[in-house]
């Protein structure tokens, strides 16, 4: 008897996984004058859609982590919708950390995210391990921590895969770079922008001007959609547009 599984049409999830693998909007790009200009053009398009906060504020690093894990390989609107649903569904992060991964997967199942259960398991385990280490579910302390102290902390959160550790570290470093009046050369070198010379300095000034009203690197691509469906355009938020430029950063 033939194996029916081999005759069954590809599922929507399989098609989505294949499409995202073929054209990952978050794929890294080499920092260069041309890449800086393209990034700046796209960043301005996204910023024009974003509601500005009444006062500049820092990004919530736990929300950023949730966004990175659920949105990997996908448009940023998917990560944004996951952050919103988890925020609205659970009273606080202490409730979320004792929730089973399959319950989170049910909450997000209609979004057709590839490897959804595995992503839910990673996020849920990370939140639990952060709480066990800090007696809270916050990551604000990482901004003031040294690079070695950050790595020591991440070593105590083994649920978080190394690629997300690097992305979160880069996000913190990019925030430091963007918000500085004049970027520290050690920060520029850590991001891998030191080979771009004056183009990197001009890029910094333009990005800082665009993001100054926010006080952080937004992970959103616009207001949350009213129907609960993720926005598919623009593809990337300001934070992820900048993260793409750090493939060779030094942690």
N, C-alpha and C positions, 0 to 999 in steps of 0.2 A: 504494500500500500504506500503511495507517495506521502512524503512529509508535507502536511497541509501548511505548515509554517513557512515553507519555502515558496508556496504559491500565493500567500496572503499579500495584498498590497501594502506598501510601506505606510506606517502610521503617520499621523500628523506630527507627533513628537519626533519620529525618525527623520521626517522631511525637514523639520525645523532645525534639528541637530546638524543635518547635512548642509543646509543652507548657511547656518551660522559658522560652520567650520570652513566653508568655501569663501565666505566674505565676512570675516570678523571685523566689525567696525572699531574694535579696540586694539587691533594689531599694532605693534610698535612701529614707529618711523624714526629714521635717523635725524637728530637735530641738525638743521642746516638753515641758511637764510631762506631758502624756498619753503622748507617745512614750517619755519616760524611764520612766514607770511600767510601760508595756507591756514595754519592753526588760528592766527589772529583774525582772519576773515570769518572763519567758522565760529570762533568764540564770540565775536561781535553779534553774529546772527542769533546765537542762543541767548546772550545777555539781553537783547532787545525784547525777548519773550518772557523774561523772568520778573516777577514782582520783587521790588527791592524792599528789604527789611526797614523798619522805622529807624533802627540803629544798626551799625555794623556788629556782627556777632561771629563767634568762632563756629566752625563746622562741628557737628556731633560725630566723633570718630567711630562710635559704635554703629551709628546709622551708615556711615561711610563703609564700614566693614561689611555690613549686611548687603549694601548695594553692590560692592565688589564681588561678593560670592554669588549672589543670585543673578547679577547682570553679566557675568563673565561670558564673552563671546556674543552678547546680545546688545540691542539698543539700550541706551541709558533709561528710557522710559519704563523698561521692564524692572530694573533695579529700583527705580523710584516708586513704582506701584507696590512692589514687595515691601519696601520700607513703610509705606502708608498703611497697608493692610495689617502688618504686624503691630504698628503703633496703635491703630484703632481697635484691633481685636483684643489686645491684652492690656490689663490695667497698668502694668509696669513690667520692667524687664525681669523682676524676680518671678512674676507669674510665667513669663515666657521661658525662663531657664528650666522650669520644672515641667514644661510641656513636652510631650513626645514628638519626635520628628515627623511621624506619620500624620499627626494632627496639623502640624504646620503645612505639610504637603497638601492636605485636603483644602486648606485655606487658599493655596496658591495654584491648585491643579489646573484650573481653567486657563492659566497663562501659558501652558504648554512649554514649560522650561525644560530643556534636556537635563537628564540626570537629577531631576527635582529632589527625590528623596535624599540622595547623597549630599546635595547642597544644604538641605534642611538639617541633616545630621551634623554637618560641619558647623553651621551657624549656631545651632542649639548647643553643641558641645563647647564651642568657643565661648559663648555667653556664660555657660556654667563654669568653665575653667577661669574666666576673668573674675567671676564672682568669688570663686574659691581662693583666688590669689589676693584680691583687693577688698573683699567683703563688700563689694559694690559692683555695678556693671557700668563703669565709666572708663574712658581711656585718655582723659584730658591730661593726666600726668605725663604722658609720653612726649608732649610738646617740650617740656622742660628737662626731660631726661637726656643724658648723653647717649651717643650712638651705642656704646657698649651696654649701658643700662637698659636701653630699649631691647637689645638683642637678648639680654639675660631674661627680661620679662617674657619675650616671645618663646624662649626655650621652655618656659613654664606653662605655655599654652600650646601643647603639641597638636591639638586638634586643628590648628590653623596651618594650612599648607604653606611651604616657603614662598611660593609665588605671590600669595596674598600678603605675607609679611613684608616682602619687598615693595609691593604696591602701597601698602599702608605707610611704610617708612618714607617712600617717595612722596606720598601725598602730604605728609607732615613737613618734609623738606621743601616741597613746592610752595606750601603755605608760607613758610618762613621766607622763601625767595620772593614771592609776590608781594608780601606786605612790607618788606624792607624798603626804605627810601632809596638806598643803594645796596644792591646785593653783595653779601660777603663773598669774597673769591673762593673761600673754602666750600661754601654752599654751592656756588656755581660749578666748581670742580666735582663735587659729590653728585650733582645731577647729570654730569656729563656734558654740560654746555660750554665748558672752557675752551673747546676747540673752535667755537663759532665766533669768538672775538666780539667786535663791535655790534654785530647783528644780534647777539644774545642780549647786550645791554639795551639796545633799542626795543627789542621784543619785550624785555622786562618792563620798561617804562610804559609801553602801550597796554600790556596786560594789567599792570598795577592800576592804571587809570580806569580801565573797564571794571575791575573787581573791587576797587576801593569802597564803593557804597555797601558792598556785602560784608567786607571784613573777613572773608573766607573764600574758598574755592567751591562754588555751588556744585552739587551732584545732581541737581534737577535740570530738566529741559523745558520747564514751563510749569504753570499751575497744575495741580493734580486734576486729572480728567474727571468729569462729573459721572461718567458711566462705569468707572472702575476698570476701564481698559487702558493698557499702557500706551503712552504716546510713542509713535514710531519715528517722528521727526521733531526736531533735529535728532540725528542718531546719537550724538554724544553731548554730555554736559561739559561745562568749562573744566571741571576737575579731570574728567577722563580725556578731554582733548590735550590737556597738559601732560597727563600721565603717559600718553602714547610717545612723548618725546624723550622718555627716560629709559630706554632699553639697556643702556650701559652705565647706569648710575652706580655709585659706590655706596653701599649701605654703611 
